[in-house]
């Protein structure tokens, strides 16, 4: 089974406000874009992924992510993150009703294709499934098998909200790169320690980092076959 991933990305000017303790305001949009580019590049290189739809109204992000091979879906209907994800999933399934769909965070700069494949393969066993973030409070991935709605419940304490919605929590080891999203300076240091993608490594090189927090860059993943649009 190959999945279509739906990746939400807010306008870069408003992204990653909680990184203010680590990054100057002028650097945060570039970091947010770098996170998204490394996330989508890794996702497109995953053998379990057919294609990626990015939900965004940011023109620069749309151009850059589209150049990687992602399909860009407008952020509609303007009702917030969950409404945007539900809309994008519906767009995907309008042309391919039996497509398994998963929402994936855009701030996973250490994402590794084979770890993502393990998570998606585990998700095929359930109608809906999710993976908690490294803090064990939020959610980095929510999956819906063919015939089931995504029914996203992202936001504060989304781990509990997705569990209450009936989605199965995936209990997997050695998938740290799929769990490590980046909201704070501490999150960024953890991602750097795992080894981030090349765009994030370049953007983060401009930030002051404590001794011992220097991460290594992974080679940019390559996709083994062309990436068709999901609609």
N, C-alpha and C positions, 0 to 999 in steps of 0.2 A: 504494500500500500504506500502510495506517495501522497504527501500532504501539500496543501496550499497554506502558507503562513500569512497571517494578517498582522502587520507591524504598525502600531500607531506612533505618530511623531507630532508633537505640538510645534507651533512656530518656534524657530530657534531662538528668537529674541526673548521668549518667555521660558525656555527650557532650562532645567537644572539649577533652579534658584537656590537649592540647598547646598550647592557647591561654593557658595559665597565665602565660606571659611577657608577655602583652598584656592579658588580661582577668582581673579578679578572679573568684574562684570563683562569687560571687553573680550575675555577669553572663553566665557561659558558657551556662547553660541557655537564656536568652533569645536569645543569639546563635545557638545551634544551631537553635532554633525558627524564628528569622527567616531563616536560610539555607534551611531546608527549605521554608518558605512561599514564598519568592521562587523557589526552584528549581521547585516544583510549579506555581506560577502560570504561570511561563514555559513549562513543559512542556505544560500544558493549552492554552496559546495557540498551540502549534506546529501547523502544518497537517498534519504527518506523524503526529501523535499522536491516537489515538482516545480513550484514557483512561489514567488513572494509578492504580496500586494501591500504596499505601504500607504497608510491612510494619513495624508498630510495636506495642508494648504500652503505650506512654506515653499515658495518658488525655487529657492536655491537648493533646498533639500530634495525637492522633487526632481530637479535636473540631475543632481549628483547621484541619487539613488536609482533614477531611471537609467542612467548610463551604465550602472552595474548590471542591469537586467531586471530590476524590479518593476512591477506595474504600479502606477500611481493612481490612487483612488481619492477623490476629493473628500474632505472631512465634513461629511453630511450625517445627519441633518442639523448639525450645530447644537446638539443636545448633550455634549460631553463625551468622555472617553467611551463609556459602555455603548452609547447610542451609535458612535462612530464605528466601533468594532462590529456591532450587529449589522449595521448598514453594509460594511465592507464584506462581511461573510455572505450576506444576501446577494451582493453583486457577483461574488465568485460563483455562488450556486445557481445564479440565474442561467448561466450557460452550461454549468456542469453540476447538476443537482446531487449527484452521488459522491462529490468530492469531500474527503475528510479535511476539516479546516481547524487550524490552531492559531490562537492569538499569541504572539511572542513579543516581549518587551524590546524596545529599541535601544536599551542601554546595557547591553551584554558584550562589552568590548573584548572579553577574553573567550568568547564563545568558540567552541571546537565542534566541527561538523560531526564527528563520530559520537561525541557525547550527546549532541542533539538527536542524532539518529536513535540512540538507546532510549531516550525519553519518548520519542514519537512511537517507536516500536512497542514500548510498554503501554502507551496510551491506546493502541489499537484494541486492547483487551476489554475496553470499557466504552459505554456510550459517551460519557464525558469524563475527562480526567484533567488534573492540574498538577503543577509542580510548584512547591513553595520556594520562596527566595531564601537567600543565605541567612537572613535575619529571622526566618521562620514566622514571619508576620504577613508578608505580602505574597504575590504570585508572579512568577515570571513566564509561565506558559499555561494556557488553557486550551484543551483539545476537545473537538466534537467529531465523533465518527459519522460516517454517512447515515443520513436519516435523522440526525439529532441536531437541534439548534445549539449554537455556541452558548447563548445565554450568559454573557459576561457579567461579572459582578466585581470589577476592579475598583480600587479605591481604598480607603482606610480599612485595615485588617481584612484584606481580601482573601487571605487563606481561610479564615473562619467563614467568610461569606460564601466562598465557592464550595466549601465542604457542606455548609447548610443547604446549598442549592441542589445537592445530590451528586455533585461531581466527585469522582474518586481521587483521593490524594495519592500521588505516585511516591513510593518509598524506594528510592534508588540511591546506591552509593556511586562514588566516582563520577558524578556529573556536576562538579562544582562550577564549571564554566557556564552551565545553563542556569545556575542559581544566582550567580554573582552579578546582580544588577548594581548600578552606580547612582546613588542619590547624594551621598555625602563624601567628604574627603576621606573618611575611613574606608568607605566602599571602594573608592578609586584606588587607594593603596592596596587593598585586598586584590582587586582586579589586576593591578600591575604586578603583584607578586605571583599571580597565576600565569602571567604572560599574555599581553594584550595584542590586538591586531596592529598592523603597521601605522594606520592613520591615527589611532589613539596614542601610540608610542610617540609619534611625531608631535602631536598636539600637547601631550603631557610633558614633553621635554622642556616646555617653556614655563612650567610651574615649579615653585620651590617645593622640594620633597625632603622629608627627614631622612637621615642616614638609615640605610637598611630597607627603604621603601622603593628602591629603584627596580622597576620591573623590566622584563625582557620583551622584545617584540617577536611575535610569531611571523613566519612568512605569510604573505597574503594567500588565502585559499583560492584554488581554481576550480571552476565548475567543469565536470567531465563531459557535459553535453549542453546544447543550447537551451535557453530558458524561455519557454513560451509564455505569453501573457495569459492570465487566468480568465480573461473575459474577451 
